[in-house]
Amino acid sequence: MNLNLAPAVWFGLFFTPVLISAGQILFKLTSAKTGSPDAQGLLALIFSPTLLTALIIYGFGTIIWIFTIRSVPLTIAYSFMALTFCIVPLLAAVFLGEALTLRYVGGAVLIIGGMIIINS
């Protein structure tokens, strides 16, 4: 892989998984406030500020990703999306009080090791 990527490309490769992960945490927070799946509950869900924020963040991440993959082969770039499997549990621990385990740490090390192998 060409390691001489423009700073904007590196930003997109690392920041997109952060935005996608933040969106996932907001989706989880939205799910805790979700009512019944009837018309009134669905209408309340659609206008939920938490859901709308999640969709905006997720959408912004997607737009950054589209511009990022113009400059990097998808087979290389997509490995960076694996960072979401490392970032989401960290954010869940901070914002949702979920536990981080030794298994998580081991898995995160393997994911990052895999990214290094794929991108070397």
Secondary structure, DSSP 4 states (H G I P E B T S, - for coil): --S---HHHHHHHHHHHHHHHHHHHHHHHHHHH---SSHHHHHHHHT-HHHHHHHHHHHHHHHHHHHHTTSS-HHHHGGGGGGHHHHHHHHHHHHH-PPP-HHHHHHHHHHHHHHHHHH-
